[in-house]
Amino acid sequence: MAVRRRALLLLCLPFAFGLPLTLQRVSAEEAVMSATFEGKPWTVSFTLAQTMQMGGKPVLNLSGTEQGSPTMTFNSMLVLKDPNDFAGTYPLKTGSSANSASFNILDSGAMVGHVRFASGEIVVDKYDPAAKTVSGHFSASGKDESGKPEDLIDGKFSGIPVTAQ
Protein backbone atom coordinates (compact mmCIF):
# COMPACT_ATOMS: atom_id res chain seq x y z
CA MET A 1 0.00 0.00 0.00
CA ALA A 2 2.81 2.42 0.88
CA VAL A 3 4.52 1.65 -2.43
CA ARG A 4 1.35 2.52 -4.37
CA ARG A 5 0.96 5.82 -2.50
CA ARG A 6 4.60 6.70 -3.16
CA ALA A 7 4.22 5.91 -6.87
CA LEU A 8 1.02 7.94 -7.09
CA LEU A 9 2.67 10.85 -5.27
CA LEU A 10 5.63 10.78 -7.69
CA LEU A 11 3.25 10.84 -10.66
CA CYS A 12 1.24 13.73 -9.19
CA LEU A 13 4.20 15.95 -8.23
CA PRO A 14 4.68 17.46 -11.68
CA PHE A 15 1.01 18.47 -11.78
CA ALA A 16 1.17 19.93 -8.27
CA PHE A 17 3.99 22.24 -9.39
CA GLY A 18 2.36 22.96 -12.75
CA LEU A 19 5.07 21.18 -14.72
CA PRO A 20 4.38 18.95 -17.71
CA LEU A 21 5.43 15.31 -17.51
CA THR A 22 7.55 15.73 -20.65
CA LEU A 23 9.72 18.59 -21.77
CA GLN A 24 8.38 20.72 -24.61
CA ARG A 25 7.96 17.74 -26.93
CA VAL A 26 5.90 18.30 -30.05
CA SER A 27 3.19 15.72 -30.52
CA ALA A 28 2.65 13.93 -33.80
CA GLU A 29 -0.56 15.93 -34.24
CA GLU A 30 1.43 19.19 -34.27
CA ALA A 31 3.97 18.00 -36.86
CA VAL A 32 3.11 19.16 -40.37
CA MET A 33 4.37 18.28 -43.86
CA SER A 34 2.74 19.32 -47.12
CA ALA A 35 3.52 19.95 -50.80
CA THR A 36 1.97 19.96 -54.26
CA PHE A 37 2.32 16.76 -56.32
CA GLU A 38 0.85 16.37 -59.83
CA GLY A 39 -0.82 19.76 -59.32
CA LYS A 40 -2.74 18.54 -56.27
CA PRO A 41 -2.23 19.28 -52.57
CA TRP A 42 -0.48 16.55 -50.60
CA THR A 43 -0.68 16.72 -46.78
CA VAL A 44 0.73 13.98 -44.60
CA SER A 45 -1.10 11.94 -42.01
CA PHE A 46 2.13 11.18 -40.15
CA THR A 47 5.82 12.08 -40.28
CA LEU A 48 9.16 10.58 -39.34
CA ALA A 49 12.53 12.19 -38.72
CA GLN A 50 15.11 9.70 -37.51
CA THR A 51 18.89 9.90 -37.24
CA MET A 52 21.07 6.89 -37.98
CA GLN A 53 24.51 5.88 -39.22
CA MET A 54 25.03 4.81 -42.85
CA GLY A 55 28.51 4.02 -44.10
CA GLY A 56 29.95 5.63 -40.98
CA LYS A 57 28.18 8.94 -41.67
CA PRO A 58 25.35 10.55 -39.70
CA VAL A 59 22.11 10.54 -41.71
CA LEU A 60 18.64 12.02 -41.19
CA ASN A 61 15.72 10.03 -42.63
CA LEU A 62 12.93 12.56 -43.17
CA SER A 63 9.64 11.22 -44.48
CA GLY A 64 5.91 11.81 -44.53
CA THR A 65 2.94 9.66 -45.52
CA GLU A 66 -0.53 10.67 -46.62
CA GLN A 67 -2.81 7.73 -45.90
CA GLY A 68 -5.72 7.11 -48.19
CA SER A 69 -6.45 5.59 -51.53
CA PRO A 70 -3.81 5.83 -52.79
CA THR A 71 -1.27 6.14 -49.97
CA MET A 72 1.58 8.49 -50.92
CA THR A 73 4.95 8.62 -49.12
CA PHE A 74 7.83 11.08 -49.50
CA ASN A 75 11.10 9.63 -48.22
CA SER A 76 14.53 11.25 -48.02
CA MET A 77 17.95 10.38 -46.67
CA LEU A 78 20.14 13.38 -45.84
CA VAL A 79 23.84 13.09 -44.96
CA LEU A 80 24.31 15.49 -42.05
CA LYS A 81 27.13 18.02 -41.96
CA ASP A 82 26.96 18.07 -38.16
CA PRO A 83 25.34 15.19 -36.21
CA ASN A 84 24.21 17.68 -33.55
CA ASP A 85 22.75 20.40 -35.81
CA PHE A 86 20.57 19.42 -38.75
CA ALA A 87 20.05 22.92 -40.19
CA GLY A 88 21.32 23.37 -43.73
CA THR A 89 20.63 22.90 -47.43
CA TYR A 90 20.72 19.37 -48.82
CA PRO A 91 20.82 19.25 -52.66
CA LEU A 92 19.24 16.07 -54.03
CA LYS A 93 21.38 13.83 -56.24
CA THR A 94 20.56 11.02 -58.66
CA GLY A 95 21.86 7.51 -57.97
CA SER A 96 23.26 8.32 -54.55
CA SER A 97 22.15 7.22 -51.13
CA ALA A 98 23.50 10.57 -49.88
CA ASN A 99 20.88 13.31 -50.12
CA SER A 100 18.37 11.25 -52.03
CA ALA A 101 14.58 11.38 -52.11
CA SER A 102 11.73 9.39 -53.59
CA PHE A 103 7.94 9.39 -53.71
CA ASN A 104 6.05 6.10 -53.52
CA ILE A 105 2.38 5.63 -54.36
CA LEU A 106 0.57 2.53 -53.10
CA ASP A 107 -3.01 1.50 -53.73
CA SER A 108 -4.50 -1.43 -51.79
CA GLY A 109 -0.97 -2.32 -50.67
CA ALA A 110 0.42 -2.60 -54.21
CA MET A 111 3.03 -0.18 -55.57
CA VAL A 112 1.36 1.80 -58.37
CA GLY A 113 3.91 4.57 -58.72
CA HIS A 114 7.48 5.41 -57.82
CA VAL A 115 9.35 8.65 -58.49
CA ARG A 116 13.10 9.06 -57.95
CA PHE A 117 14.03 12.70 -57.62
CA ALA A 118 17.10 13.73 -59.63
CA SER A 119 17.20 17.37 -58.60
CA GLY A 120 15.86 19.76 -56.03
CA GLU A 121 16.72 20.41 -52.43
CA ILE A 122 15.59 19.91 -48.89
CA VAL A 123 16.32 22.83 -46.59
CA VAL A 124 16.20 22.38 -42.83
CA ASP A 125 15.64 26.00 -41.82
CA LYS A 126 15.55 25.29 -38.12
CA TYR A 127 16.58 22.57 -35.71
CA ASP A 128 15.30 23.12 -32.17
CA PRO A 129 17.63 21.11 -29.90
CA ALA A 130 15.44 21.60 -26.81
CA ALA A 131 12.28 20.28 -28.48
CA LYS A 132 14.29 18.04 -30.86
CA THR A 133 12.26 19.14 -33.90
CA VAL A 134 13.06 20.17 -37.48
CA SER A 135 11.30 22.64 -39.76
CA GLY A 136 12.00 23.70 -43.33
CA HIS A 137 11.01 23.45 -46.98
CA PHE A 138 11.68 21.31 -50.06
CA SER A 139 11.11 20.87 -53.77
CA ALA A 140 12.16 18.10 -56.14
CA SER A 141 11.98 17.00 -59.77
CA GLY A 142 12.43 13.54 -61.21
CA LYS A 143 10.86 10.82 -63.31
CA ASP A 144 8.57 7.93 -62.56
CA GLU A 145 9.38 4.38 -63.67
CA SER A 146 7.89 5.02 -67.14
CA GLY A 147 10.08 8.12 -67.64
CA LYS A 148 7.28 10.66 -67.08
CA PRO A 149 8.59 13.88 -65.45
CA GLU A 150 7.18 14.58 -61.98
CA ASP A 151 7.53 17.58 -59.67
CA LEU A 152 7.01 17.98 -55.95
CA ILE A 153 6.75 21.72 -55.26
CA ASP A 154 6.03 24.16 -52.43
CA GLY A 155 7.01 21.55 -49.85
CA LYS A 156 7.00 22.59 -46.19
CA PHE A 157 7.57 20.77 -42.93
CA SER A 158 7.29 22.05 -39.39
CA GLY A 159 7.72 20.75 -35.86
CA ILE A 160 8.70 17.22 -36.86
CA PRO A 161 10.16 15.38 -33.84
CA VAL A 162 13.60 13.85 -34.43
CA THR A 163 14.43 10.50 -32.82
CA ALA A 164 17.58 8.38 -32.88
CA GLN A 165 17.46 4.90 -34.35
Contact map, one row per residue, 1 for C-alpha under 8 A:
111110000000000000000000000000000000000000000000000000000000000000000000000000000000000000000000000000000000000000000000000000000000000000000000000000000000000000000
111111000000000000000000000000000000000000000000000000000000000000000000000000000000000000000000000000000000000000000000000000000000000000000000000000000000000000000
111111100000000000000000000000000000000000000000000000000000000000000000000000000000000000000000000000000000000000000000000000000000000000000000000000000000000000000
111111110000000000000000000000000000000000000000000000000000000000000000000000000000000000000000000000000000000000000000000000000000000000000000000000000000000000000
111111111000000000000000000000000000000000000000000000000000000000000000000000000000000000000000000000000000000000000000000000000000000000000000000000000000000000000
011111111100000000000000000000000000000000000000000000000000000000000000000000000000000000000000000000000000000000000000000000000000000000000000000000000000000000000
001111111110000000000000000000000000000000000000000000000000000000000000000000000000000000000000000000000000000000000000000000000000000000000000000000000000000000000
000111111111000000000000000000000000000000000000000000000000000000000000000000000000000000000000000000000000000000000000000000000000000000000000000000000000000000000
000011111111100000000000000000000000000000000000000000000000000000000000000000000000000000000000000000000000000000000000000000000000000000000000000000000000000000000
000001111111110000000000000000000000000000000000000000000000000000000000000000000000000000000000000000000000000000000000000000000000000000000000000000000000000000000
000000111111110000000000000000000000000000000000000000000000000000000000000000000000000000000000000000000000000000000000000000000000000000000000000000000000000000000
000000011111111100000000000000000000000000000000000000000000000000000000000000000000000000000000000000000000000000000000000000000000000000000000000000000000000000000
000000001111111110000000000000000000000000000000000000000000000000000000000000000000000000000000000000000000000000000000000000000000000000000000000000000000000000000
000000000111111111111000000000000000000000000000000000000000000000000000000000000000000000000000000000000000000000000000000000000000000000000000000000000000000000000
000000000001111111111000000000000000000000000000000000000000000000000000000000000000000000000000000000000000000000000000000000000000000000000000000000000000000000000
000000000001111111100000000000000000000000000000000000000000000000000000000000000000000000000000000000000000000000000000000000000000000000000000000000000000000000000
000000000000111111100000000000000000000000000000000000000000000000000000000000000000000000000000000000000000000000000000000000000000000000000000000000000000000000000
000000000000011111110000000000000000000000000000000000000000000000000000000000000000000000000000000000000000000000000000000000000000000000000000000000000000000000000
000000000000011111111000000000000000000000000000000000000000000000000000000000000000000000000000000000000000000000000000000000000000000000000000000000000000000000000
000000000000011001111110000000000000000000000000000000000000000000000000000000000000000000000000000000000000000000000000000000000000000000000000000000000000000000000
000000000000011000111110000000000000000000000000000000000000000000000000000000000000000000000000000000000000000000000000000000000000000000000000000000000000000000000
000000000000000000011111100000000000000000000000000000000000000000000000000000000000000000000000000000000000000000000000000000000000000000000000000000000000000000000
000000000000000000011111100000000000000000000000000000000000000000000000000000000000000000000000000000000000000000000000000000000010000000000000000000000000000000000
000000000000000000000111110000000000000000000000000000000000000000000000000000000000000000000000000000000000000000000000000000000110000000000000000000000000000000000
000000000000000000000111111000000000000000000000000000000000000000000000000000000000000000000000000000000000000000000000000000000011000000000000000000000000000010000
000000000000000000000001111101100000000000000000000000000000000000000000000000000000000000000000000000000000000000000000000000000010100000000000000000000000001110000
000000000000000000000000111111100000000000000000000000000000000000000000000000000000000000000000000000000000000000000000000000000000000000000000000000000000000010000
000000000000000000000000011111100000000000000110000000000000000000000000000000000000000000000000000000000000000000000000000000000000000000000000000000000000000110000
000000000000000000000000001111110000000000000000000000000000000000000000000000000000000000000000000000000000000000000000000000000000000000000000000000000000000000000
000000000000000000000000011111110000000000000000000000000000000000000000000000000000000000000000000000000000000000000000000000000000000000000000000000000000001100000
000000000000000000000000011111111000000000000110000000000000000000000000000000000000000000000000000000000000000000000000000000000000000000000000000000000000111110000
000000000000000000000000000011111100000000110010000000000000000000000000000000000000000000000000000000000000000000000000000000000000000000000000000000000001111100000
000000000000000000000000000000111110000000110010000000000000000100000000000000000000000000000000000000000000000000000000000000000000000000000000000000000011110000000
000000000000000000000000000000011111000011110000000000000000000000000000000000000000000000000000000000000000000000000000000000000000000000000000000000000111100000000
000000000000000000000000000000001111100011100000000000000000000000000000000000000000000000000000000000000000000000000000000000000000000000000000000000011111000000000
000000000000000000000000000000000111111111000000000000000000000000000000000000000000000000000000000000000000000000000000000000000000000000000000000000011110000000000
000000000000000000000000000000000011111111000000000000000000000000000000000000000000000000000000000000000000000000000000000000000000000000000000000001111000000000000
000000000000000000000000000000000001111100000000000000000000000000000000000000000000000000000000000000000000000000000000000000000000000000000000000001110000000000000
000000000000000000000000000000000001111110000000000000000000000000000000000000000000000000000000000000000000000000000000000000000000000000000000000000000000000000000
000000000000000000000000000000000001111111000000000000000000000000000000000000000000000000000000000000000000000000000000000000000000000000000000000000000000000000000
000000000000000000000000000000000111101111100000000000000000000000000000000000000000000000000000000000000000000000000000000000000000000000000000000000000000000000000
000000000000000000000000000000000111100111110000000000000000000001000000000000000000000000000000000000000000000000000000000000000000000000000000000000000000000000000
000000000000000000000000000000011110000011111000000000000000000001000000000000000000000000000000000000000000000000000000000000000000000000000000000000000000000000000
000000000000000000000000000000011100000001111110000000000000000111100000000000000000000000000000000000000000000000000000000000000000000000000000000000000000000000000
000000000000000000000000000000000000000000111110000000000000000111100000000000000000000000000000000000000000000000000000000000000000000000000000000000000000000000000
000000000000000000000000000100100000000000011111000000000000000111000000000000000000000000000000000000000000000000000000000000000000000000000000000000000000000000000
000000000000000000000000000100111000000000011111100000000000011110000000000000000000000000000000000000000000000000000000000000000000000000000000000000000000000100000
000000000000000000000000000000000000000000000111110000000000111100000000000000000000000000000000000000000000000000000000000000000000000000000000000000000000000111000
000000000000000000000000000000000000000000000011111000000001111000000000000000000000000000000000000000000000000000000000000000000000000000000000000000000000000111100
000000000000000000000000000000000000000000000001111100000001110000000000000000000000000000000000000000000000000000000000000000000000000000000000000000000000000001111
000000000000000000000000000000000000000000000000111110000111100000000000000000000000000000000000000000000000000000000000000000000000000000000000000000000000000001111
000000000000000000000000000000000000000000000000011111000111100000000000000000000000000000000000000000000000000000000000000000000000000000000000000000000000000000011
000000000000000000000000000000000000000000000000001111111110000000000000000000000000000000000000000000000000000000000000000000000000000000000000000000000000000000000
000000000000000000000000000000000000000000000000000111111110000000000000000000000000000000000000000000000000000000000000000000000000000000000000000000000000000000000
000000000000000000000000000000000000000000000000000011111000000000000000000000000000000000000000000000000000000000000000000000000000000000000000000000000000000000000
000000000000000000000000000000000000000000000000000011111100000000000000000000000000000000000000000000000000000000000000000000000000000000000000000000000000000000000
000000000000000000000000000000000000000000000000000011111110000000000000000000110000000000000000000000000000000000000000000000000000000000000000000000000000000000000
000000000000000000000000000000000000000000000000001111011111000000000000000000110110000000000000000000000000000000000000000000000000000000000000000000000000000000000
000000000000000000000000000000000000000000000000001111001111100000000000000011110010000000000000000000000000000000000000000000000000000000000000000000000000000000000
000000000000000000000000000000000000000000000000111100000111110000000000000011110000000000000000000000000000000000000000000000000000000000000000000000000000000000000
000000000000000000000000000000000000000000000001111100000011111000000000001111000000000000000000000000000000000000000000000000000000000000000000000000000000000000000
000000000000000000000000000000000000000000000011110000000001111100000000001111000000000000000000000000000000000000000000000000000000000000000000000000000000000000000
000000000000000000000000000000000000000000000011100000000000111110000000111100000000000000000000000000000000000000000000000000000000000000000000000000000000000000000
000000000000000000000000000000001000000000011111000000000000011111000000111000000000000000000000000000000000000000000000000000000000000000000000000000000000000000000
000000000000000000000000000000000000000000011110000000000000001111100011110000000000000000000000000000000000000000000000000000000000000000000000000000000000000000000
000000000000000000000000000000000000000001111100000000000000000111110011100000000000000000000000000000000000000000000000000000000000000000000000000000000000000000000
000000000000000000000000000000000000000000011000000000000000000011111111000000000000000000000000000000000000000000000000000000000000000000000000000000000000000000000
000000000000000000000000000000000000000000000000000000000000000001111111000000000000000000000000000000000000000000000000000000000000000000000000000000000000000000000
000000000000000000000000000000000000000000000000000000000000000000111110000000000000000000000000000000000111000000000000000000000000000000000000000000000000000000000
000000000000000000000000000000000000000000000000000000000000000000111111000000000000000000000000000000001111000000000000000000000000000000000000000000000000000000000
000000000000000000000000000000000000000000000000000000000000000011111111100000000000000000000000000000001110000000000000000000000000000000000000000000000000000000000
000000000000000000000000000000000000000000000000000000000000000011110111110000000000000000000000000000111100000000000000000000000000000000000000000000000000000000000
000000000000000000000000000000000000000000000000000000000000001111000011111000000000000000000000000000111000000000000000000000000000000000000000000000000000000000000
000000000000000000000000000000000000000000000000000000000000001110000001111100000000000000000000000011110000000000000000000000000000000000000000000000000000000000000
000000000000000000000000000000000000000000000000000000000000111100000000111110000000000000000000000011100000000000000000000000000000000000000000000000000000000000000
000000000000000000000000000000000000000000000000000000000000111000000000011111000000000000000000001111000000000000000000000000000000000000000000000000000000000000000
000000000000000000000000000000000000000000000000000000000011110000000000001111100000000000000000111110000000000000000000000000000000000000000000000000000000000000000
000000000000000000000000000000000000000000000000000000000011110000000000000111110000000001000000011100000000000000000000000000000000000000000000000000000000000000000
000000000000000000000000000000000000000000000000000000001111000000000000000011111000000000000000011000000000000000000000000000000000000000000000000000000000000000000
000000000000000000000000000000000000000000000000000000001111000000000000000001111110010000000000000000000000000000000000000000000000000000000000000000000000000000000
000000000000000000000000000000000000000000000000000000000000000000000000000000111110110000000000000000000000000000000000000000000000000000000000000000000000000000000
000000000000000000000000000000000000000000000000000000000100000000000000000000011111110000000000000000000000000000000000000000000000000000000000000000000000000000000
000000000000000000000000000000000000000000000000000000000110000000000000000000011111110000000000000000000000000000000000000000000000000000000000000000000000000000000
000000000000000000000000000000000000000000000000000000000000000000000000000000000111110000000000000000000000000000000000000000000000000000000000000000000000000000000
000000000000000000000000000000000000000000000000000000000000000000000000000000001111111000000000000000000000000000000000000000101000000000000000000000000000000000000
000000000000000000000000000000000000000000000000000000000000000000000000000000011111111100000000000000000000000000000000000101100000010000000000000000000000000000000
000000000000000000000000000000000000000000000000000000000000000000000000000000000000111110000000000000000000000000000000001111100000010000000000000000000000000000000
000000000000000000000000000000000000000000000000000000000000000000000000000000000000011111000000000000000000000000000000001110000000000000000000000000000000000000000
000000000000000000000000000000000000000000000000000000000000000000000000000000000000001111100000000000000000000000000000111100000000000000000000000000000000000000000
000000000000000000000000000000000000000000000000000000000000000000000000000001000000000111110000001000000000000000000000111000000000000000000000000000000000000000000
000000000000000000000000000000000000000000000000000000000000000000000000000000000000000011111000001000000000000000000011110000000000000000000000000000000000000000000
000000000000000000000000000000000000000000000000000000000000000000000000000000000000000001111100001110000000000000001111110000000000000000010000000000000000000000000
000000000000000000000000000000000000000000000000000000000000000000000000000000000000000000111111011100000000000000001110000000000000000000000000000000000000000000000
000000000000000000000000000000000000000000000000000000000000000000000000000000000000000000011111000100000000000000011110000000000000000000000000000000000000000000000
000000000000000000000000000000000000000000000000000000000000000000000000000000000000000000001111100100000000000000000000000000000000000000000000000000000000000000000
000000000000000000000000000000000000000000000000000000000000000000000000000000000000000000001111111100000000000000000000000000000000000000000000000000000000000000000
000000000000000000000000000000000000000000000000000000000000000000000000000010000000000000000011111100000000000000000000000000000000000000000000000000000000000000000
000000000000000000000000000000000000000000000000000000000000000000000000000011100000000000001001111100000000000000000000000000000000000000000000000000000000000000000
000000000000000000000000000000000000000000000000000000000000000000000000000111100000000001111001111110000000000000000000000000000000000000000000000000000000000000000
000000000000000000000000000000000000000000000000000000000000000000000000000111000000000000011111111111000000000000001000000000000000000000000000000000000000000000000
000000000000000000000000000000000000000000000000000000000000000000000000011110000000000000010000001111100000000000011000000000000000000000000000000000000000000000000
000000000000000000000000000000000000000000000000000000000000000000000000011100000000000000000000000111110000000001111000000000000000000000000000000000000000000000000
000000000000000000000000000000000000000000000000000000000000000000000001111000000000000000000000000011111000000001111000000000000000000000000000000000000000000000000
000000000000000000000000000000000000000000000000000000000000000000000001110000000000000000000000000001111100001111100000000000000000000000000000000000000000000000000
000000000000000000000000000000000000000000000000000000000000000000000111100000000000000000000000000000111110001111000000000000000000000000000000000000000000000000000
000000000000000000000000000000000000000000000000000000000000000000001111000000000000000000000000000000011111111110000000000000000000000000000000000000000000000000000
000000000000000000000000000000000000000000000000000000000000000000001110000000000000000000000000000000001111111100000000000000000000000000000000000000000000000000000
000000000000000000000000000000000000000000000000000000000000000000001100000000000000000000000000000000000111110000000000000000000000000000000000000000000000000000000
000000000000000000000000000000000000000000000000000000000000000000000000000000000000000000000000000000000111111000000000000000000000000000000000000000000000000000000
000000000000000000000000000000000000000000000000000000000000000000000000000000000000000000000000000000000111111100000000000000000000000000000000000000000000000000000
000000000000000000000000000000000000000000000000000000000000000000000000000000000000000000000000000000011110111111000000000000000000000000000000000000000000000000000
000000000000000000000000000000000000000000000000000000000000000000000000000000000000000000000000000000011110011111000000000000000000000000000000000000000000000000000
000000000000000000000000000000000000000000000000000000000000000000000000000000000000000000000000000000011100001111100000000000000000000000000001100000000000000000000
000000000000000000000000000000000000000000000000000000000000000000000000000000000000000000000000000001111000001111110000000000000000000000000001100000000000000000000
000000000000000000000000000000000000000000000000000000000000000000000000000000000000000000000000000001110000000011111000000000000000000000000111100001000000000000000
000000000000000000000000000000000000000000000000000000000000000000000000000000000000000000000100000011100000000001111100000000000000000000000111000000000000000000000
000000000000000000000000000000000000000000000000000000000000000000000000000000000000000000011100000111100000000000111111000000000000000000011110000000000000000000000
000000000000000000000000000000000000000000000000000000000000000000000000000000000000000000011100000000000000000000011111000000000000000000011110000000000000000000000
000000000000000000000000000000000000000000000000000000000000000000000000000000000000000000111100000000000000000000001111100000000000000000011100000000000000000000000
000000000000000000000000000000000000000000000000000000000000000000000000000000000000000000110000000000000000000000001111110000000000000001111000000000000000000000000
000000000000000000000000000000000000000000000000000000000000000000000000000000000000000011110000000000000000000000000011111000000000000001110000000000000000000000000
000000000000000000000000000000000000000000000000000000000000000000000000000000000000000011110000000000000000000000000001111100000000000111100000000000000000000000000
000000000000000000000000000000000000000000000000000000000000000000000000000000000000001111000000000000000000000000000000111110000000000111000000000000000000000000000
000000000000000000000000000000000000000000000000000000000000000000000000000000000000011110000000000000000000000000000000011111100000011110000000000000000000000000000
000000000000000000000000000000000000000000000000000000000000000000000000000000000000001100000000000000000000000000000000001111100000011110000000000000000000000000000
000000000000000000000000000000000000000000000000000000000000000000000000000000000000011000000000000000000000000000000000000111110000011100000000000000000000000000000
000000000000000000000000000000000000000000000000000000000000000000000000000000000000111000000000000000000000000000000000000111111001111000000000000000000000000000000
000000000000000000000000000000000000000000000000000000000000000000000000000000000000000000000000000000000000000000000000000001111111110000000000000000000000000000000
000000000000000000000000000000000000000000000000000000000000000000000000000000000000100000000000000000000000000000000000000000111111100000000000000000000000000000000
000000000000000000000001000000000000000000000000000000000000000000000000000000000000000000000000000000000000000000000000000000011111000000000000000000000000000000000
000000000000000000000011110000000000000000000000000000000000000000000000000000000000000000000000000000000000000000000000000000011111100000000000000000000000000010000
000000000000000000000000100000000000000000000000000000000000000000000000000000000000000000000000000000000000000000000000000000111111110000000000000000000000000011100
000000000000000000000000010000000000000000000000000000000000000000000000000000000000000000000000000000000000000000000000000000111011111000000000000000000000011111000
000000000000000000000000000000000000000000000000000000000000000000000000000000000000011000000000000000000000000000000000000111110001111100000000000000000000111111000
000000000000000000000000000000000000000000000000000000000000000000000000000000000000000000000000000000000000000000000000000111100000111110000000000000000001111100000
000000000000000000000000000000000000000000000000000000000000000000000000000000000000000000000000000000000000000000000000011111000000011111000000000000000001110000000
000000000000000000000000000000000000000000000000000000000000000000000000000000000000000000000000000000000000000000000000011110000000001111100000000000000111100000000
000000000000000000000000000000000000000000000000000000000000000000000000000000000000000000000000000000000000000000000001111000000000000111110000000000001111000000000
000000000000000000000000000000000000000000000000000000000000000000000000000000000000000000000000000000000000000000000001110000000000000011111000000000111110000000000
000000000000000000000000000000000000000000000000000000000000000000000000000000000000000000010000000000000000000000001111100000000000000001111100000000111000000000000
000000000000000000000000000000000000000000000000000000000000000000000000000000000000000000000000000000000000000000001111000000000000000000111110000011110000000000000
000000000000000000000000000000000000000000000000000000000000000000000000000000000000000000000000000000000000000000111110000000000000000000011111000011100000000000000
000000000000000000000000000000000000000000000000000000000000000000000000000000000000000000000000000000000000000000111100000000000000000000001111111111000000000000000
000000000000000000000000000000000000000000000000000000000000000000000000000000000000000000000000000000000000000011110000000000000000000000000111111111000000000000000
000000000000000000000000000000000000000000000000000000000000000000000000000000000000000000000000000000000000000011100000000000000000000000000011111100000000000000000
000000000000000000000000000000000000000000000000000000000000000000000000000000000000000000000000000000000000000000000000000000000000000000000011111100000000000000000
000000000000000000000000000000000000000000000000000000000000000000000000000000000000000000000000000000000000000000000000000000000000000000000011111110000000000000000
000000000000000000000000000000000000000000000000000000000000000000000000000000000000000000000000000000000000000000000000000000000000000000000011111111000000000000000
000000000000000000000000000000000000000000000000000000000000000000000000000000000000000000000000000000000000000000000000000000000000000000001111001111100000000000000
000000000000000000000000000000000000110000000000000000000000000000000000000000000000000000000000000000000000000000100000000000000000000000001111000111110000000000000
000000000000000000000000000000000000110000000000000000000000000000000000000000000000000000000000000000000000000000000000000000000000000000111100000011111000000000000
000000000000000000000000000000000011110000000000000000000000000000000000000000000000000000000000000000000000000000000000000000000000000000111000000001111110000000000
000000000000000000000000000000000011100000000000000000000000000000000000000000000000000000000000000000000000000000000000000000000000000001110000000000111110000000000
000000000000000000000000000000000111000000000000000000000000000000000000000000000000000000000000000000000000000000000000000000000000000011100000000000011111000000000
000000000000000000000000000000001111000000000000000000000000000000000000000000000000000000000000000000000000000000000000000000000000000011100000000000011111100000000
000000000000000000000000000000011110000000000000000000000000000000000000000000000000000000000000000000000000000000000000000000000000001111000000000000000111110000000
000000000000000000000000000000111100000000000000000000000000000000000000000000000000000000000000000000000000000000000000000000000000011110000000000000000011111100000
000000000000000000000000000000111000000000000000000000000000000000000000000000000000000000000000000000000000000000000000000000000000111100000000000000000001111100000
000000000000000000000000010001110000000000000000000000000000000000000000000000000000000000000000000000000000000000000000000000000000111000000000000000000000111110000
000000000000000000000000010101110000000000000011100000000000000000000000000000000000000000000000000000000000000000000000000000000000111000000000000000000000111111000
000000000000000000000000111100100000000000000001100000000000000000000000000000000000000000000000000000000000000000000000000000000011110000000000000000000000001111100
000000000000000000000000000000000000000000000001111000000000000000000000000000000000000000000000000000000000000000000000000000000001110000000000000000000000000111110
000000000000000000000000000000000000000000000000111000000000000000000000000000000000000000000000000000000000000000000000000000000001000000000000000000000000000011111
000000000000000000000000000000000000000000000000011100000000000000000000000000000000000000000000000000000000000000000000000000000000000000000000000000000000000001111
000000000000000000000000000000000000000000000000011100000000000000000000000000000000000000000000000000000000000000000000000000000000000000000000000000000000000000111
